[in-house]
Amino acid sequence: MNKRFFIHGGTSLIRNESDSANWSEADIALLGAHIEQAGPAPVAMLASDARVFDASGLLVLPGIVDIHGDAFERQIQPRPETVFAHDIALADTDRQLICNGITTACHGVTYSWEGGLRGREAALALIDQVGRQRPTALADHRIHLRFENHHADGVQDVLNWIEQGLIDFFAFNEHLPPIAVKSARSEKLAAYAERARCSGATFKQRLHAAQAHSAQVPQIIETLAAACRAHGIPMASHDDETRSDRERYQELGVEISEFPRTQDALFTAMALGNRVVMGAPNVLLGGSHCGGLAASDAVKSGMCDILASDYYYPSLLHAPFKLAHQGACQLSDAWRLVSENPAAALGFSDRGRIANGCRADLVLVEPAADGGVRLIATVAAGKLAYCAEPDRLMTPQVYSLAA
């Protein structure tokens, strides 16, 4: 039997009847995994076994939707010479997500000609483990397949995974050219080989074999894009460099530009009405660590729709508050970059918003005057998944007296 859970006394970012999000001093009533009522919660609705959370002094926000994150790789292979079991790694990742307010996570699984951490066995293991842990996981784990375009030998695998309904989000990656340049340096070759779990000589062989498939790449992209379109899977192109890059993908129904690297690619994406994804770590660091565009500038100019954790889960919680503190945008708009907008891009109409009937994914935070923020609690599918201040949990009787 579903039990009610009340969030009482907070300032909530609620989606109202006019379909705009506004701050409201209102209670939120949860029933099971969904939001039953976002507004005044009558005391009469309380059952004897209901739970109440005192959110006084806190902001109540929609749970974070991470459209692209690969920090889980560090749980699997924290050092080049170590590999840990996926059940342990994903269980720890689940806790990290929840403790950073992320209630839906698209894991960026790279399927590459490189092998090793980004090879076939690793991809299969992660996809399998996500399915196995789904009944017990606190966050909603999804698969974001990042396919390296030169990986001709992996095309049939991907077509099978798409047909089996295992892929929630797809991205076309083109990392071979920069890898070929960087691997000329012995230290970079060693790093790539360690990640691929092979010798430097073997890695070079894999690189040259992938390069031999260059002529097939356009057809590979067309084939996989057609499969994604047929199954309604949203698609992104990664690290767009030029106008022609973005226009080529647009023609194939790839309508998300993930981390565009140049103004040319960014302006093209905006002109085409594409959704633009940029990194939340970029916001916290004050710019790209690898020479890309500054995410804060893009947000301020209205040219960024979505922020992703990329390689650092805590960034999604903190970036919106930093943007608001810097004056790049209002906090309500900044929060849409990590909740409502990524949910819409992924086709999830049941989350990313605080509205009646939506999935009960919420984060309760204590903002600081300097733009910082402290996470107090995370509610995932109606469950109190993380709580830093358990004294805020009240009995219905105490709540009735307070009301």
PLY file of the C-alpha trace (Angstrom):
ply
format ascii 1.0
element vertex 403
property float x
property float y
property float z
element edge 402
property int vertex1
property int vertex2
end_header
0.00 0.00 0.00
1.33 3.43 -0.95
2.05 5.75 1.95
1.92 9.51 1.97
5.00 11.62 2.57
4.74 15.39 3.13
7.40 18.01 2.48
6.35 20.86 4.76
7.47 24.46 5.11
9.98 24.83 2.27
10.18 27.28 -0.61
9.45 25.18 -3.67
10.03 25.67 -7.38
6.61 24.51 -8.55
5.30 24.18 -12.10
1.90 25.89 -12.05
-1.18 25.73 -14.26
0.20 28.34 -16.66
3.15 25.97 -17.26
5.72 28.27 -15.70
7.88 27.52 -12.68
7.59 29.87 -9.72
8.78 29.92 -6.12
5.99 29.04 -3.75
5.65 28.69 0.02
3.71 25.46 -0.30
3.68 21.92 0.97
4.21 18.95 -1.32
2.25 15.76 -0.78
3.76 12.57 -2.16
1.85 9.32 -2.60
4.03 6.36 -3.42
6.48 7.25 -6.18
4.57 10.31 -7.42
3.67 13.85 -6.46
0.04 13.83 -5.36
-0.33 17.53 -4.68
2.02 20.47 -5.02
0.39 23.19 -2.96
-1.29 23.58 0.42
-1.52 20.12 2.02
-4.58 19.83 4.26
-3.84 18.32 7.66
-6.90 16.09 7.19
-5.05 14.21 4.46
-2.52 12.88 6.97
-2.77 9.23 7.89
-1.37 7.90 11.14
1.55 6.27 9.34
2.35 9.26 7.09
5.82 10.80 7.23
6.50 14.52 7.32
9.75 16.31 6.53
10.26 19.80 7.94
11.76 21.81 5.08
11.72 25.14 6.90
14.45 27.42 5.57
15.17 25.14 2.63
14.62 25.30 -1.11
12.74 22.35 -2.58
13.76 21.66 -6.18
13.11 19.00 -8.82
15.57 16.11 -8.72
18.59 16.46 -10.99
18.59 14.66 -14.35
22.13 13.97 -15.56
22.10 13.54 -19.34
25.80 12.62 -19.56
28.11 11.36 -16.84
31.03 8.96 -16.95
32.47 9.38 -13.44
31.38 5.77 -12.80
34.47 4.71 -14.76
36.60 5.67 -11.76
34.67 3.21 -9.60
35.35 0.42 -12.07
38.98 1.28 -12.84
40.23 3.74 -10.20
43.82 3.10 -11.23
45.10 1.85 -14.58
46.17 -1.50 -13.17
43.02 -2.15 -11.10
39.57 -3.32 -12.19
36.71 -3.82 -9.73
33.46 -5.75 -10.04
30.58 -3.83 -11.62
28.13 -4.66 -8.82
30.34 -2.94 -6.24
31.19 -0.06 -8.58
27.59 0.67 -9.58
26.31 0.39 -6.00
28.85 3.02 -4.94
27.98 5.14 -7.97
24.31 4.98 -6.96
25.15 6.39 -3.54
27.29 9.12 -5.07
24.46 10.16 -7.35
21.89 10.40 -4.58
24.28 12.25 -2.26
24.67 14.86 -5.00
20.94 15.24 -5.71
21.00 13.26 -8.98
17.86 11.16 -9.21
18.12 10.17 -12.89
21.51 9.39 -14.40
22.43 8.58 -17.99
25.72 6.72 -17.76
28.00 7.62 -20.65
29.15 4.17 -21.73
31.78 4.56 -24.42
31.87 1.72 -26.95
35.13 2.09 -28.79
37.68 0.33 -30.96
40.09 0.98 -28.08
38.91 -1.97 -25.99
39.52 -2.34 -22.26
37.47 0.02 -20.11
35.74 1.21 -23.29
35.50 -2.12 -25.04
32.78 -4.69 -25.66
33.08 -6.65 -22.41
33.04 -3.51 -20.30
29.99 -2.11 -22.12
28.09 -5.39 -21.77
29.00 -5.65 -18.09
27.74 -2.15 -17.33
24.53 -2.54 -19.34
23.86 -5.85 -17.58
24.59 -4.45 -14.12
22.32 -1.45 -14.61
19.50 -3.87 -15.41
20.31 -6.12 -12.45
20.43 -3.33 -9.87
17.36 -1.46 -11.10
15.01 -2.98 -8.46
17.28 -1.91 -5.59
18.94 1.26 -6.89
17.95 4.59 -5.36
18.53 6.65 -8.52
17.07 5.80 -11.93
20.05 4.55 -13.95
19.91 4.81 -17.75
22.31 3.97 -20.58
23.81 6.73 -22.70
25.75 4.89 -25.38
28.69 6.91 -26.70
29.71 5.22 -29.92
33.10 5.85 -31.54
32.35 6.31 -35.23
35.34 4.27 -36.45
34.30 1.19 -34.49
33.02 -0.74 -37.49
33.25 -4.07 -35.68
30.81 -2.84 -33.02
27.96 -1.75 -35.27
26.01 -5.00 -35.10
26.29 -5.08 -31.31
24.81 -1.60 -31.12
21.98 -2.45 -33.51
21.15 -5.43 -31.29
21.20 -3.32 -28.11
18.93 -0.74 -29.72
16.52 -3.46 -30.83
16.50 -4.91 -27.31
15.55 -1.55 -25.80
18.75 -1.22 -23.77
19.76 2.25 -24.97
18.09 5.43 -23.68
20.32 8.04 -25.28
22.86 7.79 -28.11
25.88 9.95 -28.98
28.21 9.90 -31.98
31.83 10.35 -30.88
34.83 11.10 -33.09
37.83 10.82 -30.81
40.13 8.92 -33.17
41.81 11.96 -34.80
42.91 13.59 -31.52
43.90 10.22 -30.07
46.07 9.56 -33.15
47.85 12.89 -32.66
48.30 12.58 -28.90
49.43 8.95 -28.98
52.59 10.09 -30.79
53.74 11.19 -27.32
54.99 8.24 -25.28
53.27 9.33 -22.05
49.88 9.69 -23.77
50.28 6.36 -25.55
50.99 4.73 -22.20
47.85 6.30 -20.69
45.65 5.17 -23.58
47.12 1.66 -23.45
46.51 1.43 -19.68
42.85 2.39 -20.11
42.56 -0.11 -22.97
44.29 -2.78 -20.84
46.88 -3.61 -23.47
50.45 -2.82 -24.46
51.42 0.32 -26.35
52.16 -1.74 -29.45
48.75 -3.40 -29.31
47.02 -0.06 -28.87
48.75 1.27 -31.98
47.55 -1.79 -33.90
43.97 -1.11 -32.79
44.33 2.54 -33.76
45.60 1.70 -37.25
42.86 -0.92 -37.73
40.22 1.66 -36.80
41.75 4.21 -39.17
41.40 1.68 -41.97
37.61 1.93 -41.55
37.53 5.69 -42.27
35.74 5.27 -45.58
32.93 3.37 -43.83
32.27 6.01 -41.18
29.55 7.98 -43.07
27.57 4.80 -43.68
28.06 3.66 -40.07
26.65 6.96 -38.82
23.67 6.78 -41.20
22.89 3.18 -40.21
22.94 3.83 -36.48
21.03 7.11 -36.78
18.30 5.33 -38.75
18.03 2.66 -36.04
17.76 5.29 -33.31
15.09 7.20 -35.23
13.10 4.01 -35.72
13.13 3.32 -31.98
12.63 6.91 -30.80
16.04 7.22 -29.16
17.26 10.82 -28.81
20.67 11.41 -30.38
23.58 13.78 -29.85
26.77 14.62 -31.69
29.78 15.04 -29.44
32.41 17.78 -29.65
31.07 19.45 -32.81
33.85 21.51 -34.41
32.30 23.07 -37.51
29.05 24.24 -39.04
29.14 21.31 -41.46
29.55 18.84 -38.58
26.35 20.05 -36.94
24.40 20.37 -40.19
25.37 16.85 -41.25
24.06 15.38 -38.00
20.95 17.54 -38.09
20.02 15.98 -41.44
20.09 12.57 -39.75
17.79 13.60 -36.91
20.59 14.20 -34.40
19.18 17.26 -32.66
21.39 17.57 -29.59
24.83 19.15 -29.72
26.90 17.80 -26.87
29.86 20.01 -25.85
30.29 22.03 -29.07
33.92 23.12 -29.19
33.71 26.24 -31.36
31.54 29.32 -31.72
30.79 28.22 -35.28
29.33 24.91 -34.12
27.48 26.55 -31.22
25.87 29.26 -33.36
24.87 26.65 -35.94
23.24 24.51 -33.29
21.27 27.47 -31.97
20.19 28.50 -35.48
18.93 24.97 -36.11
16.94 24.96 -32.88
19.08 22.21 -31.39
19.51 21.59 -27.68
23.03 22.39 -26.52
24.68 20.44 -23.69
27.67 21.82 -21.82
29.61 20.67 -18.78
28.75 21.70 -15.24
32.42 21.24 -14.22
33.18 23.93 -16.81
30.98 26.33 -14.81
32.68 25.55 -11.51
36.18 25.81 -12.98
35.46 29.10 -14.74
36.07 27.59 -18.18
36.87 24.43 -20.09
39.84 22.40 -18.87
40.55 21.24 -22.43
40.31 24.48 -24.39
36.61 24.43 -25.22
33.98 27.14 -24.86
33.11 28.66 -21.48
29.78 27.26 -20.29
28.96 30.29 -18.11
29.23 32.61 -21.10
26.97 30.32 -23.12
24.36 30.25 -20.35
24.46 34.03 -19.95
23.89 34.51 -23.70
21.08 31.96 -23.78
23.10 29.45 -25.81
23.15 26.54 -23.37
20.08 24.43 -22.66
21.48 21.64 -20.51
24.32 21.10 -18.06
25.81 17.62 -17.58
28.04 16.23 -14.85
30.48 14.96 -17.50
33.22 13.56 -15.25
32.29 15.07 -11.83
28.93 14.32 -10.20
28.94 17.14 -7.57
29.11 19.79 -10.28
25.43 19.52 -11.20
24.24 20.53 -7.74
26.60 23.47 -7.40
26.73 24.93 -10.92
23.20 26.46 -10.94
23.85 28.31 -7.69
27.16 29.63 -8.97
25.50 30.81 -12.20
22.80 32.62 -10.23
25.35 34.15 -7.86
27.40 35.42 -10.82
24.30 36.95 -12.39
24.42 34.73 -15.47
20.72 33.92 -14.98
18.05 33.51 -12.33
18.29 30.43 -10.10
14.95 29.12 -11.40
16.30 29.24 -14.96
19.66 27.79 -13.93
17.94 24.87 -12.23
16.04 24.04 -15.42
19.43 23.33 -17.01
19.89 20.35 -14.69
16.31 19.15 -14.34
13.48 20.06 -16.68
15.55 20.62 -19.84
17.55 17.37 -19.78
14.40 15.44 -18.90
12.63 16.92 -21.94
15.61 16.20 -24.21
15.52 12.55 -23.12
11.77 12.32 -23.65
10.95 11.97 -19.93
7.71 13.85 -19.33
7.32 12.48 -15.80
10.28 14.19 -14.12
12.37 17.35 -13.95
9.40 19.32 -12.61
7.46 19.64 -9.37
3.91 19.16 -10.61
0.96 16.96 -9.76
1.38 13.45 -11.15
5.12 13.72 -11.79
7.63 11.29 -10.37
8.48 12.28 -6.80
12.13 13.21 -7.34
13.12 16.15 -5.14
16.20 17.77 -3.63
16.08 19.92 -0.52
18.96 22.34 -0.16
20.24 25.12 2.06
21.69 27.94 -0.07
24.49 30.18 1.14
24.91 33.90 0.55
28.20 33.34 -1.29
26.58 31.16 -3.97
27.35 27.89 -2.26
24.77 25.24 -1.42
24.41 22.35 1.01
22.30 19.32 0.19
20.02 18.42 3.08
17.91 15.63 1.55
17.19 13.74 -1.66
13.83 12.12 -2.37
13.91 9.59 -5.21
10.66 8.08 -6.49
8.99 9.06 -3.23
11.67 7.55 -0.98
13.83 9.58 1.36
17.08 8.33 -0.16
19.49 10.73 1.59
19.06 12.87 4.69
21.78 14.96 6.33
19.46 16.17 9.11
17.20 13.31 10.28
15.80 15.50 13.08
13.71 17.19 10.41
11.54 14.08 10.12
8.38 14.67 12.16
5.40 12.63 13.27
1.97 13.58 11.88
0.96 14.78 15.37
3.83 17.25 15.54
3.05 18.43 12.04
-0.61 18.99 12.94
0.37 21.10 15.91
2.79 23.13 13.80
0.21 23.68 11.10
0 1
1 2
2 3
3 4
4 5
5 6
6 7
7 8
8 9
9 10
10 11
11 12
12 13
13 14
14 15
15 16
16 17
17 18
18 19
19 20
20 21
21 22
22 23
23 24
24 25
25 26
26 27
27 28
28 29
29 30
30 31
31 32
32 33
33 34
34 35
35 36
36 37
37 38
38 39
39 40
40 41
41 42
42 43
43 44
44 45
45 46
46 47
47 48
48 49
49 50
50 51
51 52
52 53
53 54
54 55
55 56
56 57
57 58
58 59
59 60
60 61
61 62
62 63
63 64
64 65
65 66
66 67
67 68
68 69
69 70
70 71
71 72
72 73
73 74
74 75
75 76
76 77
77 78
78 79
79 80
80 81
81 82
82 83
83 84
84 85
85 86
86 87
87 88
88 89
89 90
90 91
91 92
92 93
93 94
94 95
95 96
96 97
97 98
98 99
99 100
100 101
101 102
102 103
103 104
104 105
105 106
106 107
107 108
108 109
109 110
110 111
111 112
112 113
113 114
114 115
115 116
116 117
117 118
118 119
119 120
120 121
121 122
122 123
123 124
124 125
125 126
126 127
127 128
128 129
129 130
130 131
131 132
132 133
133 134
134 135
135 136
136 137
137 138
138 139
139 140
140 141
141 142
142 143
143 144
144 145
145 146
146 147
147 148
148 149
149 150
150 151
151 152
152 153
153 154
154 155
155 156
156 157
157 158
158 159
159 160
160 161
161 162
162 163
163 164
164 165
165 166
166 167
167 168
168 169
169 170
170 171
171 172
172 173
173 174
174 175
175 176
176 177
177 178
178 179
179 180
180 181
181 182
182 183
183 184
184 185
185 186
186 187
187 188
188 189
189 190
190 191
191 192
192 193
193 194
194 195
195 196
196 197
197 198
198 199
199 200
200 201
201 202
202 203
203 204
204 205
205 206
206 207
207 208
208 209
209 210
210 211
211 212
212 213
213 214
214 215
215 216
216 217
217 218
218 219
219 220
220 221
221 222
222 223
223 224
224 225
225 226
226 227
227 228
228 229
229 230
230 231
231 232
232 233
233 234
234 235
235 236
236 237
237 238
238 239
239 240
240 241
241 242
242 243
243 244
244 245
245 246
246 247
247 248
248 249
249 250
250 251
251 252
252 253
253 254
254 255
255 256
256 257
257 258
258 259
259 260
260 261
261 262
262 263
263 264
264 265
265 266
266 267
267 268
268 269
269 270
270 271
271 272
272 273
273 274
274 275
275 276
276 277
277 278
278 279
279 280
280 281
281 282
282 283
283 284
284 285
285 286
286 287
287 288
288 289
289 290
290 291
291 292
292 293
293 294
294 295
295 296
296 297
297 298
298 299
299 300
300 301
301 302
302 303
303 304
304 305
305 306
306 307
307 308
308 309
309 310
310 311
311 312
312 313
313 314
314 315
315 316
316 317
317 318
318 319
319 320
320 321
321 322
322 323
323 324
324 325
325 326
326 327
327 328
328 329
329 330
330 331
331 332
332 333
333 334
334 335
335 336
336 337
337 338
338 339
339 340
340 341
341 342
342 343
343 344
344 345
345 346
346 347
347 348
348 349
349 350
350 351
351 352
352 353
353 354
354 355
355 356
356 357
357 358
358 359
359 360
360 361
361 362
362 363
363 364
364 365
365 366
366 367
367 368
368 369
369 370
370 371
371 372
372 373
373 374
374 375
375 376
376 377
377 378
378 379
379 380
380 381
381 382
382 383
383 384
384 385
385 386
386 387
387 388
388 389
389 390
390 391
391 392
392 393
393 394
394 395
395 396
396 397
397 398
398 399
399 400
400 401
401 402
